[in-house]
């Protein structure tokens, strides 16, 4: 086995992806392919899916069905894996692990230096280029404990009754929309009723600044402005402690372990939602700045 064998394998994975994406990824029908447990296992026998899903949730729950966007990718990948030597697969997994986690190691570690040099060469930067340590630490702490550090930002940026005032403004806008609906003659009755349903269920989310997002969740006029007050409640230290308990232990001398445990905890929080009814929640990343809206569906999602 040589490095070129791994490069060839990565290229073959890319070919599987290109061929599988003949279906438009924005096509809601073409990408909706439900598979039950046995069909999914037959589609891609290389993974034990019951063990895979159980590893992500504290209460194992097998989603059924599982929606597969491009089944052809899994079938092609399965054939590729069957025809790839075990030592090439082992080297590929080692490379992917190093690429994902090497940035959490000391810059003096050989694997970190090699991955850094490789990444810098890909983007045309000199081999000795480095990100400011302050930026690295700030990014990691907001990604791992965004709501926790965001509490102090909330205390400074949302003083007094600013949150309540913003909620009143948003509720007034929604009520004005409702009040105007009956007078819109260009809407027929069916469309007007659908518009009424949408305004009752719509979820607007508008982010603000860096450490904590400003969010407006409008679902039957249950507003959340600026920061979450449930799961977790940014104003309640005990709620934040419970929320981040699965990130523990947090050690001052274990940067790698802290980030790794936080990453696993975030995945567990996502996977525990699988199979449950989706409702309004504060699901934006604390370190992001963006603005969008989306409708909240009352149906169960897997």
Secondary structure, 3 states (H helix, E strand, C coil): CCHHHHHHHHHHHHHHHHHHCCCCCCCCCCCCEEECHHHHHHHCCCCCHHHHHHCCCCCCCCCCCEEECCHHHHHHHHHHHHCCCHHHHHHHHHHHHHHHHHHHCCCCCHHHHHHHHHHHHHCCCCCCCCCCHHHHHHHHHHHHHHHHHHHHHHHHHCCCCHHHHHHHHHHHHHHHHHHHHCCCCCCCHHHHHHHHHHHHHEEEEECCCCCCCCCCCCCCCCCCCCCCECCCECCCHHHHHHHHHHHCCCCCCCHHHHHHHHHHHHHHHHHCCCCCECCCCCCCCCCCCCEEEEECCCCECC
